[in-house]
């Protein structure tokens, strides 16, 4: 019987890399029905705005082309009509997301103050 070294330094990194590749989970997109009703309505309204404009748009997603169409566009699901720049951003996100509706979900959770609050020290301790 031949001795087999299980701690072979040359093979260990390769085996670890292969094991890591097999164990990587693929993230599943969040189901739209799990989101609050307001977020669902906003997401579907964005999709309707994009599809409505896409059917009527001649040319690129520029102010010159979008502004007249937005003036004619009806309001969807009680959502206020967006500005041309907002719609162009939604469209870019939608295309980058391979036309997946999850790309249109509002990202309000990313807003806010990103700087840490200064540490409060007692002014008496400094005197």
C-alpha positions, 0 to 999 in steps of 0.5 A: 500500500502506497503512502498518500499525503493528505496535506500535500501543499501543491494540491491544497490551494487548487482543491480549495479553489474548486470547493469554493466554486462549487459552494458559491450560492447564486443569489435569488432576486426578491419576490415583488410580492414580498415588498410593500404595496407602495413599492410594488405600485411604484415599480409597476408604474415605472415599468408602464412609463418606460413601455409607454415611452418606448412604443412612441419614442423616435430616437434616443432617450434625450430631453428633446425626444422625451419632454414632448412625450411626457407632456402627452403621457397619462399618469399610471397607478396614481403616480406623478409623471416623472421628469425626463431625466428620471425616466432616462435613468430608469430606462438605463437601469432597466436595460443594464438589468437585462430588462428585469423588473427588479431593476426598477424597484425604488432604492430609497434605502440607499439614501441618507447621511453616509457620514458618521456622526461626530463623537460627542464629548463633554465640554466640561471634560475638556476644561 
